[in-house]
Amino acid sequence: MSSMPNALAANLRVTYDDLLRTLSLLEAGEVERASLETEWTPKALLAHVAFWDRTQTRRLRDVLAGVTAATGFARPASTNDTRAQADAALPLDAILTEVEHARAGLIGLTETLTPAQLETSYREGDSWLTPGRLIAHMANHTRQHERELWRYCGSMRRWTRAGLRVFLARQDANLMDSIGGLSEATLVTPGVIGDWSLRDVLVHILAWREYGYRVAKQWPQIDKASLAPWLEDATEDAVNAQLLTARAALNMIDIADGLTTYHRRMLKLLDQASDAQLASIGDPGQGEPGELSGFVYGLTLHEMEHAEEIWRFRVIN
């Protein structure tokens, strides 16, 4: 129980970092002008998160001090949409500074509270407020907006079919370039990710390319039973270990051929899909439902991260 303040503060940090990481997937012009589900810009979304971090930090200080015991919480006079329109015109640097300071203030207050304070219900006018619940809500509030931003990143509001195809092709080329010229001895040397070798990383990517193709081919009505090896009720590490074990007999020629085959199959599916199909909603069994374009985009980002690890391994070794 004594770790509760630290756990809540850590969750606030993680959700904030995730928000900035997803924001980094956008070009500067998109941050300024893209239209999200709410019709807000990403910049306005950041300002919204900052506003409510500031507001709820003041609210917590007031309720802990007993200031609002009789009067209650005074909600802002302006609406979220009204503020979003105004925030869209503010300089991005100013908003980034504000969101950082606002989150730091909420984290700082959280870290000063005791477990007893977090669990105590304080009178707030005609209602009661529990600080721990409000702080947990603010982390979830950030997470919800991060997912909104993520959905835009892979959506057909952002992409064209041709553009998404080029993105996949470029990242596949980057992956293949990352292993170019390496000896087989280097490919099986552990240490790229933990004990994984370069071969293990490539087999991991191959396994998830197969999963991606199976999902995309069935979209949007997906038979979860056909995805059992990827959706077993186990930890992510356990699933990945099982996928590697199932492909232990593959040699490097098999792995390279498999990577190329599933890449070409996915490109063919993109060529055959209409924009409406790419924007249709399905449930791939991994996280939340979303657009087919977003599913494909997410898989490609996953491969990009591993390609970056391979390039880093090459530099060090």
C-alpha positions, -999 to 999 in steps of 0.1 A, spaced: 0 0 0 29 24 7 38 22 -30 5 35 -41 15 72 -47 46 60 -66 25 36 -87 0 63 -96 28 88 -104 45 62 -126 12 56 -145 9 93 -151 45 93 -165 39 63 -187 7 76 -203 23 110 -209 53 94 -225 30 72 -247 12 103 -258 44 121 -269 56 89 -286 25 86 -307 26 123 -314 61 118 -328 47 96 -356 32 127 -372 48 153 -393 49 189 -380 22 200 -404 -1 172 -393 3 182 -356 -9 217 -366 -37 208 -391 -48 172 -390 -84 166 -381 -90 139 -355 -122 120 -347 -133 150 -325 -124 174 -354 -97 187 -331 -61 191 -343 -34 170 -325 -21 203 -311 -55 211 -296 -56 176 -281 -23 183 -263 -37 216 -250 -68 198 -238 -47 173 -218 -27 201 -203 -58 221 -194 -74 192 -175 -41 183 -158 -39 219 -145 -76 220 -136 -76 187 -117 -44 195 -99 -60 227 -85 -91 207 -77 -71 182 -57 -52 209 -38 -85 226 -30 -103 195 -18 -73 184 4 -72 219 19 -110 218 25 -116 248 3 -143 232 -17 -160 212 11 -189 236 12 -188 252 -23 -181 221 -44 -160 219 -76 -165 249 -100 -164 234 -135 -149 255 -163 -173 279 -180 -159 271 -215 -165 238 -232 -138 214 -245 -147 222 -281 -146 260 -275 -111 257 -260 -100 234 -288 -109 260 -314 -88 286 -296 -59 263 -288 -55 254 -325 -42 289 -331 -16 288 -303 21 281 -310 30 245 -308 61 251 -287 40 269 -261 15 240 -259 43 214 -256 58 234 -227 24 238 -210 15 201 -213 49 191 -198 46 215 -169 10 206 -162 18 169 -161 48 175 -139 26 194 -115 1 166 -112 29 140 -108 45 162 -82 14 165 -61 7 128 -64 41 120 -50 35 141 -19 3 123 -9 1 94 15 -18 62 8 -43 73 34 -49 106 17 -53 89 -17 -80 65 -3 -99 90 18 -132 105 4 -132 142 9 -164 163 9 -167 185 -22 -200 203 -20 -228 178 -24 -205 151 -35 -173 133 -24 -139 130 -41 -113 103 -36 -79 117 -48 -66 82 -58 -95 77 -81 -92 111 -97 -55 106 -103 -61 72 -119 -88 88 -140 -64 114 -153 -39 87 -164 -68 70 -182 -79 103 -197 -44 107 -213 -45 71 -225 -78 76 -242 -66 106 -261 -34 88 -270 -54 60 -285 -75 86 -304 -42 101 -318 -30 66 -326 -61 57 -346 -56 88 -367 -19 78 -374 -30 47 -392 -64 58 -405 -75 65 -441 -81 101 -430 -43 103 -431 -33 78 -457 -42 70 -493 -40 34 -505 -10 42 -527 7 61 -498 3 32 -474 16 8 -500 48 29 -505 52 30 -467 51 -8 -465 75 -12 -494 101 13 -480 101 -3 -446 105 -38 -461 135 -25 -480 149 -10 -449 146 -43 -431 163 -62 -459 191 -36 -460 196 -40 -423 208 -76 -427 226 -71 -460 261 -85 -462 260 -102 -428 276 -136 -424 255 -166 -411 277 -166 -380 267 -130 -372 230 -138 -379 230 -164 -352 249 -145 -326 227 -137 -296 224 -102 -281 202 -82 -305 172 -82 -281 181 -100 -249 192 -135 -259 177 -132 -294 200 -134 -325 193 -116 -357 179 -148 -370 154 -149 -341 144 -113 -348 137 -121 -384 118 -153 -375 97 -132 -351 89 -107 -378 81 -135 -402 56 -150 -377 39 -117 -372 38 -111 -410 20 -144 -413 -5 -133 -386 -10 -99 -404 -17 -116 -437 -42 -140 -421 -60 -112 -404 -60 -89 -435 -72 -116 -458 -103 -123 -436 -110 -87 -427 -134 -75 -412 -149 -109 -402 -120 -127 -386 -120 -162 -374 -102 -160 -341 -96 -198 -341 -74 -195 -371 -52 -171 -351 -48 -194 -321 -9 -195 -320 -8 -157 -318 -38 -152 -294 -31 -179 -268 -40 -169 -232 -3 -163 -223 21 -135 -218 35 -117 -248 69 -131 -241 55 -166 -239 36 -163 -272 67 -150 -290 88 -178 -276 63 -204 -288 62 -188 -323 100 -190 -324 100 -227 -313 74 -236 -339 98 -222 -366 131 -235 -352 137 -257 -382 137 -228 -407 171 -220 -423 180 -185 -435 168 -192 -470 134 -203 -457 132 -172 -435 141 -148 -463 117 -164 -487 90 -163 -461 95 -126 -454 94 -118 -491 63 -140 -497 42 -125 -469 53 -90 -478 42 -95 -515 9 -110 -503 2 -80 -481 10 -56 -510 -14 -76 -532 -42 -73 -507 -36 -36 -505 -38 -34 -543 -71 -52 -543 -87 -34 -514 -109 -3 -519 -105 27 -497 -137 18 -481 -124 -17 -472 -92 -2 -458 -113 22 -436 -136 -6 -424 -135 -17 -388 -124 -51 -376 -111 -68 -345 -77 -85 -351 -77 -100 -316 -48 -78 -305 -60 -48 -285 -88 -26 -297 -108 -29 -329 -98 -4 -356 -94 3 -393 -76 -22 -416 -52 6 -426 -44 11 -390 -38 -26 -384 -14 -27 -414 3 5 -402 8 -9 -367 24 -41 -380 48 -21 -401 58 1 -372 65 -30 -352 89 -41 -380 105 -7 -381 113 -9 -344 130 -42 -350 149 -30 -380 162 -1 -359 174 -26 -333 193 -45 -360 209 -14 -373 220 -5 -338 234 -40 -333 254 -36 -365 269 -3 -353 279 -18 -320 293 -50 -334 
